[in-house]
Amino acid sequence: MMRQHTRLALWLLAIAVAAGFTCLGRWQLDRMHQKEALLRQASQVRLHPQTLDAALAQAPRLAWVDGVVELQPQQVLLDNQMHEGRAGVRIYQPARSGRGAWLLVDLGWWPLPPDRQLPVLTPLAGREPVRGLLAPPPSAGIALGPALAATAVPSTWLATRIDLPAIATALGHRDISSQVLRLDPALPLGYTRDLEILPNTLPPARHLAYAVQWFGLALAVLATAAILQWRSRRERRRARTALP
């Protein structure tokens, strides 16, 4: 009876571990499909431009927009951003659209020196014509520690991730949009930038590869449990045969 209970417990453990690996694989597949859909949308948005205020009034989705915003003299520097193999920060400023909606404007990327000394950049201010991609903020990844910290420069914060509720509280604009405006690189406004849809994150193919790995691990756990069960039965049969 004890052996049966042990075998049952081992099988339940194997099934639980395999189920966990399967869930991780399904999550990776979901991320792959989400990013593929995002890339498909991005290839079409320029064909259907909108005004910034019209896009902000709709449900959040990718949109190619133009309009006029009033930039506020506050800055959020997103850390650990890569561009052409170099580390730096991405600079965001809050802005208000013509109809009074608040959003973050992605002004571009700035390199950091080896000592990681943060740049002292004069915030842009006033009304500016803008054009670009209204899109979700960069993926936050695994949230570790506070999202935002004040710097020695007044009205400037260093962010480890774009946590919009935390940023909205720090900036004093609690109704800030869940999307950010990524400026057209052709505009003279801002710093080095591009419109890569999946910057500093995994492409869909990598998610598929990880999903295959997780499903393979789930199968390996069940196969190992089955082999151990088969060997155990074979040894018990041999032991019974060897008895006089």
VMD Tcl script that draws the C-alpha trace (Angstrom):
set ca {
  {0.00 0.00 0.00}
  {2.84 2.40 0.83}
  {4.41 1.79 -2.57}
  {1.12 2.51 -4.33}
  {0.75 5.78 -2.43}
  {4.32 6.73 -3.34}
  {3.76 5.97 -7.02}
  {0.53 7.98 -7.03}
  {2.24 10.93 -5.34}
  {5.08 10.85 -7.87}
  {2.63 10.75 -10.77}
  {0.64 13.67 -9.34}
  {3.88 15.64 -8.94}
  {4.93 14.85 -12.51}
  {1.52 15.90 -13.87}
  {1.60 19.13 -11.85}
  {5.10 20.02 -13.10}
  {4.16 19.15 -16.69}
  {1.01 21.27 -16.39}
  {3.10 24.19 -15.16}
  {5.50 23.87 -18.09}
  {2.53 23.65 -20.47}
  {1.05 26.85 -19.06}
  {4.37 28.63 -19.59}
  {4.44 27.35 -23.17}
  {0.91 28.58 -23.81}
  {1.85 31.98 -22.36}
  {4.79 32.18 -24.76}
  {2.48 31.33 -27.66}
  {0.04 34.03 -26.56}
  {2.87 36.58 -26.48}
  {3.93 35.46 -29.96}
  {0.40 35.96 -31.33}
  {0.06 39.36 -29.64}
  {3.31 40.61 -31.14}
  {2.50 39.22 -34.57}
  {-0.82 41.09 -34.46}
  {0.99 44.26 -33.41}
  {3.40 43.97 -36.33}
  {0.52 43.42 -38.77}
  {-1.25 46.52 -37.46}
  {1.93 48.57 -37.70}
  {2.29 47.73 -41.39}
  {-1.15 49.21 -42.09}
  {-1.55 52.26 -39.85}
  {0.10 54.78 -42.16}
  {-2.57 54.03 -44.75}
  {-5.24 55.43 -42.41}
  {-3.87 58.52 -40.60}
  {-5.94 60.19 -37.88}
  {-5.83 63.31 -35.81}
  {-4.23 62.83 -32.42}
  {-7.39 63.78 -30.51}
  {-9.57 61.43 -32.57}
  {-7.19 58.52 -31.91}
  {-7.02 59.29 -28.18}
  {-10.82 59.25 -27.98}
  {-10.95 55.68 -29.30}
  {-10.09 52.38 -27.66}
  {-6.28 52.01 -27.37}
  {-4.74 50.69 -30.59}
  {-1.93 51.52 -32.98}
  {-2.61 54.67 -34.99}
  {-0.66 57.04 -37.19}
  {-1.56 60.51 -35.98}
  {-0.81 64.18 -36.35}
  {-1.79 67.20 -34.30}
  {-0.50 69.89 -31.99}
  {0.54 69.32 -28.37}
  {1.66 71.55 -25.52}
  {4.79 70.02 -24.02}
  {5.33 70.29 -20.28}
  {8.81 70.93 -18.78}
  {9.07 67.53 -17.08}
  {11.11 64.52 -18.17}
  {11.05 60.76 -17.63}
  {14.25 58.94 -18.60}
  {13.64 55.25 -19.28}
  {16.80 53.35 -18.36}
  {18.45 50.35 -20.08}
  {17.45 51.20 -23.63}
  {19.63 49.90 -26.45}
  {20.21 51.51 -29.82}
  {22.63 50.06 -32.36}
  {24.40 48.14 -29.62}
  {24.81 51.11 -27.26}
  {23.13 51.59 -23.90}
  {21.24 54.73 -23.10}
  {17.95 56.21 -21.96}
  {14.74 57.02 -23.77}
  {13.37 60.48 -23.04}
  {9.67 61.10 -22.47}
  {7.83 64.32 -21.76}
  {4.18 64.79 -20.82}
  {2.08 66.81 -23.21}
  {-1.50 67.99 -23.55}
  {-3.37 67.59 -26.80}
  {-5.61 70.23 -28.35}
  {-8.65 68.85 -26.51}
  {-6.83 68.63 -23.20}
  {-5.91 64.92 -23.14}
  {-2.62 64.09 -21.40}
  {-0.09 61.67 -22.85}
  {3.62 60.89 -22.87}
  {5.63 61.90 -25.94}
  {8.64 59.73 -26.80}
  {11.31 62.22 -27.85}
  {13.93 59.60 -28.62}
  {17.08 57.96 -27.30}
  {20.20 59.43 -25.69}
  {23.45 57.49 -25.07}
  {24.92 57.04 -21.61}
  {28.70 57.25 -20.99}
  {30.54 54.32 -19.34}
  {30.05 55.89 -15.89}
  {26.28 56.03 -16.55}
  {26.12 59.74 -15.79}
  {22.59 60.85 -16.64}
  {22.30 63.59 -19.27}
  {21.13 67.06 -18.32}
  {18.77 67.96 -21.15}
  {16.68 71.08 -21.29}
  {13.04 69.98 -21.51}
  {11.13 71.14 -24.55}
  {8.22 73.42 -23.79}
  {5.37 75.12 -25.58}
  {3.10 74.15 -28.45}
  {4.58 71.91 -31.12}
  {3.15 70.26 -34.24}
  {3.68 66.52 -33.95}
  {3.29 63.43 -36.10}
  {3.98 59.82 -35.33}
  {2.82 56.48 -34.03}
  {0.40 56.29 -31.11}
  {1.34 52.97 -29.51}
  {1.53 51.05 -26.24}
  {4.47 51.92 -24.00}
  {7.51 49.62 -23.98}
  {6.94 46.26 -22.34}
  {7.64 46.42 -18.61}
  {9.01 42.88 -18.33}
  {9.45 41.59 -14.79}
  {8.64 44.39 -12.35}
  {11.43 44.56 -9.77}
  {11.70 47.47 -7.36}
  {10.15 50.92 -7.74}
  {9.31 52.04 -11.27}
  {10.36 55.63 -10.79}
  {12.99 57.58 -8.86}
  {13.69 61.29 -8.66}
  {17.04 62.50 -9.97}
  {19.26 65.40 -9.00}
  {17.81 67.36 -11.92}
  {14.53 69.13 -11.02}
  {11.38 67.75 -12.65}
  {13.30 64.76 -14.03}
  {12.73 61.14 -13.07}
  {14.62 57.95 -13.89}
  {12.35 55.01 -14.74}
  {13.16 51.31 -14.80}
  {9.91 50.69 -16.69}
  {7.00 52.70 -18.01}
  {4.51 52.34 -15.16}
  {1.86 54.83 -16.25}
  {-0.01 55.09 -12.91}
  {3.28 55.81 -11.08}
  {4.35 58.29 -13.76}
  {0.96 59.99 -13.77}
  {1.16 60.46 -10.00}
  {4.71 61.84 -10.15}
  {3.87 64.23 -12.98}
  {0.58 65.32 -11.51}
  {-1.49 64.22 -14.52}
  {-3.60 61.35 -13.21}
  {-5.70 60.97 -16.38}
  {-2.70 60.33 -18.63}
  {-3.29 58.12 -21.69}
  {-2.33 54.46 -21.65}
  {-0.54 55.02 -24.97}
  {2.54 57.04 -25.86}
  {3.26 59.11 -28.95}
  {6.39 57.94 -30.75}
  {7.47 60.83 -32.93}
  {8.16 60.41 -36.61}
  {11.98 60.28 -37.01}
  {11.62 62.76 -39.89}
  {10.54 65.51 -37.48}
  {13.33 67.81 -36.26}
  {11.96 67.61 -32.72}
  {13.73 65.48 -30.09}
  {16.64 63.06 -30.25}
  {17.77 59.86 -31.99}
  {14.79 57.62 -32.65}
  {13.14 55.06 -34.88}
  {9.72 53.46 -35.08}
  {10.73 49.88 -34.37}
  {7.60 48.27 -32.98}
  {9.32 45.81 -30.63}
  {12.39 47.63 -29.27}
  {14.36 46.00 -26.44}
  {12.06 43.00 -26.37}
  {11.76 39.49 -27.80}
  {10.56 39.01 -31.39}
  {7.70 36.54 -32.10}
  {10.10 33.85 -33.31}
  {11.91 33.84 -29.96}
  {8.62 33.37 -28.11}
  {7.85 30.40 -30.35}
  {11.25 28.88 -29.58}
  {10.66 29.28 -25.83}
  {7.18 27.77 -26.17}
  {8.65 24.69 -27.89}
  {11.19 24.38 -25.07}
  {8.50 24.53 -22.37}
  {6.31 21.97 -24.16}
  {9.37 19.76 -24.62}
  {10.11 19.94 -20.90}
  {6.51 19.00 -20.09}
  {6.77 15.98 -22.37}
  {10.14 15.04 -20.89}
  {8.74 15.09 -17.34}
  {5.87 12.77 -18.29}
  {8.17 10.49 -20.28}
  {10.60 10.28 -17.35}
  {7.76 9.43 -14.96}
  {6.52 6.71 -17.35}
  {10.00 5.20 -17.73}
  {10.55 5.15 -13.97}
  {7.15 3.51 -13.51}
  {7.97 0.87 -16.13}
  {11.36 0.11 -14.56}
  {9.79 -0.16 -11.12}
  {7.23 -2.68 -12.36}
  {9.92 -4.68 -14.18}
  {12.04 -4.86 -11.02}
  {9.05 -5.99 -8.97}
  {8.27 -8.74 -11.52}
  {11.88 -9.90 -11.42}
  {11.82 -9.94 -7.62}
  {8.67 -12.06 -7.59}
  {10.14 -14.46 -10.18}
  {13.31 -14.86 -8.14}
  {11.39 -15.96 -5.05}
  {11.58 -19.78 -4.34}
}
mol new
graphics top color blue
foreach p $ca { graphics top sphere $p radius 0.5 }
foreach p [lrange $ca 0 end-1] q [lrange $ca 1 end] { graphics top cylinder $p $q radius 0.2 }
display resetview
